[in-house]
């Protein structure tokens, strides 16, 4: 009987010690920030800081614009991603009408760009329809300057995922004449 009581006491002490150790380990992980809740295993794209300026002249409508493509990949991803830009356009606020497609974008960043797990990459883009003597049709000014606003939309290709990933900016208003 004494041996059984001793084993029971040892078992209870061992169980209590394990519970304390487990609680201490969980508390240490939470305090050190080791719990990663970022679920982005594929690149999460977004368009930030969209701006556009519309100008009109006898030849048509001019457009200058800029925006940033932000790419985020969580640390749980299986590896780095190679991200290529498929296309950009300017659409109506409800995205039902394409106003400028394709949008003639330029960047100084070499594409495709690599995004490492647990990192963010930002690529700046500019647009100048008059840079090479081109203009948009004269009626484009009215739709670019609509009271409802416009969006920059696009699609990227993420090497970690099959197919294209669509994206759209928040609604914004162009500076108009």
C-alpha positions as CSV (number, residue, x, y, z in Angstrom):
1,X,0.0,0.0,0.0
2,X,2.8,2.4,0.8
3,X,4.4,1.7,-2.5
4,X,1.2,2.4,-4.4
5,X,0.7,5.7,-2.4
6,X,4.2,6.7,-3.2
7,X,3.8,6.1,-6.9
8,X,0.5,8.0,-6.9
9,X,2.2,11.0,-5.2
10,X,5.1,10.8,-7.6
11,X,2.7,10.7,-10.6
12,X,0.8,13.7,-9.2
13,X,4.0,15.7,-8.7
14,X,5.3,14.8,-12.2
15,X,1.9,15.8,-13.8
16,X,2.0,19.1,-11.8
17,X,5.6,19.8,-12.9
18,X,4.7,19.1,-16.5
19,X,1.7,21.4,-16.3
20,X,3.8,24.2,-14.8
21,X,6.5,23.7,-17.5
22,X,3.9,23.7,-20.3
23,X,2.3,26.9,-19.0
24,X,5.7,28.5,-18.6
25,X,6.7,27.6,-22.1
26,X,3.4,28.9,-23.6
27,X,3.8,32.1,-21.6
28,X,7.4,32.6,-22.8
29,X,6.4,32.1,-26.4
30,X,3.5,34.6,-26.1
31,X,5.7,37.1,-24.4
32,X,8.5,36.8,-27.0
33,X,6.1,37.2,-29.9
34,X,6.9,33.8,-31.3
35,X,3.4,33.1,-32.3
36,X,3.1,34.0,-36.0
37,X,-0.5,34.7,-37.0
38,X,0.3,36.0,-40.5
39,X,-1.5,33.6,-42.8
40,X,-0.1,35.0,-46.1
41,X,1.3,31.9,-47.7
42,X,0.8,33.5,-51.1
43,X,1.7,37.1,-52.0
44,X,-0.9,39.6,-50.9
45,X,-0.8,42.5,-53.3
46,X,-2.3,46.0,-52.8
47,X,-2.2,49.3,-54.6
48,X,-1.3,52.3,-52.4
49,X,-1.2,56.1,-52.9
50,X,-2.9,56.3,-56.3
51,X,-2.8,59.7,-57.9
52,X,-3.8,61.0,-61.4
53,X,-3.8,64.3,-63.2
54,X,-5.8,64.8,-66.3
55,X,-5.1,67.5,-68.9
56,X,-7.0,68.5,-72.0
57,X,-5.7,70.0,-75.3
58,X,-6.7,70.2,-78.9
59,X,-5.2,66.7,-79.6
60,X,-7.0,64.9,-76.8
61,X,-6.7,64.0,-73.1
62,X,-3.4,63.7,-71.3
63,X,-2.9,61.6,-68.2
64,X,-0.1,61.4,-65.7
65,X,-0.4,59.1,-62.7
66,X,1.5,57.3,-60.0
67,X,0.9,54.5,-57.5
68,X,2.7,51.9,-55.4
69,X,2.3,48.2,-55.8
70,X,2.8,46.7,-52.3
71,X,3.6,43.0,-52.0
72,X,3.4,41.1,-48.7
73,X,4.5,37.5,-48.1
74,X,4.1,35.9,-44.6
75,X,6.8,34.0,-42.9
76,X,4.8,30.7,-43.2
77,X,5.2,30.7,-47.0
78,X,7.0,27.7,-48.5
79,X,9.7,29.9,-49.9
80,X,10.3,33.1,-51.8
81,X,8.0,34.2,-54.6
82,X,8.8,35.7,-58.0
83,X,6.1,38.3,-58.8
84,X,5.4,39.5,-62.3
85,X,3.0,42.2,-63.3
86,X,0.4,41.0,-65.8
87,X,-1.6,44.3,-66.4
88,X,-2.9,47.5,-65.0
89,X,-5.9,49.6,-66.0
90,X,-7.9,52.6,-64.9
91,X,-11.6,51.7,-64.3
92,X,-14.7,53.4,-63.1
93,X,-15.3,53.3,-59.3
94,X,-17.6,50.3,-59.7
95,X,-15.0,48.5,-61.9
96,X,-17.7,48.0,-64.6
97,X,-16.1,50.3,-67.2
98,X,-12.6,50.3,-68.4
99,X,-11.3,53.8,-69.0
100,X,-7.6,53.3,-69.9
101,X,-6.6,49.7,-70.7
102,X,-3.9,48.7,-70.8
103,X,-2.4,51.4,-68.6
104,X,1.1,52.3,-69.9
105,X,3.0,52.0,-66.7
106,X,6.7,52.4,-66.1
107,X,8.9,51.5,-63.2
108,X,12.6,51.7,-62.4
109,X,12.4,48.3,-60.5
110,X,13.4,45.3,-62.5
111,X,10.5,42.9,-62.9
112,X,9.7,40.2,-61.9
113,X,10.6,41.0,-58.3
114,X,11.4,38.5,-55.6
115,X,9.5,38.6,-52.3
116,X,11.0,36.6,-49.5
117,X,9.0,35.0,-46.7
118,X,8.2,37.4,-43.9
119,X,8.8,40.5,-46.0
120,X,7.2,43.4,-47.9
121,X,8.3,44.8,-51.2
122,X,7.0,48.1,-52.8
123,X,7.3,48.9,-56.5
124,X,6.6,52.4,-57.6
125,X,4.9,52.9,-61.0
126,X,4.3,56.0,-63.1
127,X,2.2,56.8,-66.1
128,X,2.5,59.6,-68.7
129,X,0.4,59.2,-71.8
130,X,2.1,62.2,-73.4
131,X,5.6,60.9,-72.8
132,X,5.8,59.5,-76.3
133,X,3.5,61.9,-78.0
134,X,0.3,59.8,-77.3
135,X,-2.9,61.1,-75.9
136,X,-6.2,59.5,-74.9
137,X,-9.5,60.3,-76.7
138,X,-11.0,63.6,-75.8
139,X,-14.0,61.9,-74.1
140,X,-11.7,60.1,-71.7
141,X,-11.4,63.3,-69.6
142,X,-15.1,63.1,-68.6
143,X,-14.9,59.5,-67.4
144,X,-11.5,60.1,-65.6
145,X,-13.0,63.1,-63.9
146,X,-16.3,61.5,-62.9
147,X,-17.7,62.5,-59.5
148,X,-17.8,58.8,-58.5
149,X,-14.1,58.5,-58.9
150,X,-11.8,55.9,-60.4
151,X,-9.7,53.0,-59.5
152,X,-6.4,51.5,-60.6
153,X,-6.9,47.7,-61.2
154,X,-4.5,45.0,-62.2
155,X,-3.3,41.5,-61.9
156,X,0.0,39.9,-60.8
157,X,1.4,36.5,-61.2
158,X,2.8,34.9,-58.0
159,X,5.1,31.9,-58.6
160,X,3.8,30.3,-55.4
161,X,0.3,30.2,-56.8
162,X,-1.4,29.1,-60.1
163,X,-3.1,31.8,-62.1
164,X,-3.3,35.6,-61.8
165,X,-4.2,37.5,-58.6
166,X,-6.4,40.5,-59.2
167,X,-6.1,43.7,-57.3
168,X,-7.7,47.1,-57.1
169,X,-7.0,50.4,-55.4
170,X,-9.4,52.2,-53.3
171,X,-11.6,54.8,-55.1
172,X,-9.8,58.1,-55.7
173,X,-10.4,61.3,-57.7
174,X,-8.1,62.6,-60.4
175,X,-7.0,66.2,-60.4
176,X,-8.9,67.6,-63.4
177,X,-9.0,70.9,-65.3
